[in-house]
Amino acid sequence: MASSPSTGDDVLDRLKKNVDPTVLSEREVAALKRAAEHYEKARNRLKNLVDDNSTLPATISHINIDGAKNTRASFLRKVLQETFAKSREPGFTLEDALRELRRDCRTFYKFGIFHPPGLYIDSTGRENGKANLKAEISLRELSRFTLKTGTDMEGTDTGGAGGSGYLSLTYRNMFGGAESLNGYASIGTRTRSVYEVNFQAPINANPDLILETSGYASTRSHQHYSSHEEVLRGGKVGVKWGEHETGYTGVWRQITGLAEGASPVVRGDAGDSVKSSLWHTFARDRRDSHLLPTRGWMVKSESELAGWGGLGGDVAFWKSEMETQVAAPLGASGISVSAGLRGGLLYPLSTGIGDNSKPPQPSRINDRFQLGGPTDVRGFRESGLGPRYGNDSVGGDVYMSGGANIYFPLPKVGPKKPLRLQAFVNSGRLVGLQGLSEGDGNVNSSVVGAFKELSNGMPSAAAGVGLVYAHPIARFELNFCLPLVKRSGERGRKGLQLGIGINFR
């Protein structure tokens, strides 16, 4: 018996394709036809066997791995050991065997080093009243090295977009246990340069439990909204499991390249700072698409603890963000609606331990939230909401934003194409902590005051219509926006606004 639940159909389809007899000999054509008939018969035999004998007691005596020449045998055995253990348990059936073997195929595929696996099963007879099964999993390894070059667009406002060129190199299955080493380099306009080396490895041969470590250096210009550039040099180590990720980050930051008209707030934060922090993220996404969702929901949280206790560094705070989104279709019309809400808080903490501790300090521009822009709160310029000093956006410590969209399929295009007409309304508010300066003042009262200010009056808001195209690598929007509520000093964007990105709020 033979089956290929993951790739058998694709193989069969390829084998069934018409073959040009001028290219292949008659013997090769006949061989392909025989192979196609073999796959068809094997698939039908297995289907009939499962239908008729799904509760048949069974055991798996042997699993052969074919094609994984660069992968350690001990790694492969680790993946399969649970299946062998379950096959020895009482009550194990043919249906259980197929389910476990298919799970193993999915596990191999999730490592990201194989093409979709093929599964083949044979019965070698009966032993102690059980069907004795022999399986073969066919693994075709991906290329160990992948080199990519290309360009990225950084969409903000029309006429203000930036771009960059990048080069990335991936070394897969580095030590034969699904490890990967990734190198990335980028040079551009706003993101002046990025260099990163990243290493990932599964823990205990589990594709859902990943150890990750990286080092990076970057220079990014914030001149278009805050009269400075930021240079980062640091590293992180973390563990991913399921929907969670947690780890440690250490980074040396520099606020540099100040413009001549930089505000006193920006100048006060200029120079060096060191952040040493623990972080955690959680994301549960049940949407049918993260770029253009038509149904489902998503919830995400990010938390960071910096500089507290013995963590070190010269900044200390608790920073937390929460985001949620829900989408639903309106019948079978192709029209869908979505709505989202997110918020965040930066809470200053004391640094050091015992006699070396220092009281909470005001947050720095590196760490504060920024709000506004074509992928954020549409109808406002990038970082156009919240506290300002002169021409500079200086960020805030507490924010809340939300929005709602309705998507319409275009006439003669249809709902199956990732092109939509959208109408939207969104709003947001960003405020800073007041009464906290160089260790003076009460943090709790400052936070309470910030939340009161957050709810004081209407939030800044905008509405508009536009076109949305969800390309597989990014979402593109061209909107006509109209600010409805705008506070003094905030920078709205009336008219056309271009947005390019993978995370639209």
Protein Blocks (a to p, Z undefined) as FASTA:
>chain_A
ZZdfklmmmmmmmmmpccdfklpcfklmmmmmmmmmmmmmmmmmmmmmmmmmmmgccddf
bdcdehiambcfklmmmmmmmmmmmmmpghiafklmmmmmmmmmmmmmmnopaccddddd
ddebjeehiacdddddddddddfbdcddddddddfbehiaccddddddddehklonopac
dddddddfklmbacdddddddehhiakbccddddddddddfklmnopacdddddddddde
hjbccdddddddddehiafklcfklmmmgccdddddddddddddfbfbfklccbdcdddd
ddddehiajlgpjbdcddddddddddddehjnopacdddddddddddddedehjlpccdd
dddfklmcceedjklcghiaehkgcjdehjbcebjabdcddddddddddehkbjmbccdc
ddddddddddddehiaghiajfklmmmmmmmmmmgojdddddddddddddfkbccddddd
ddfbdcehiacdedjdddddfbdZZ
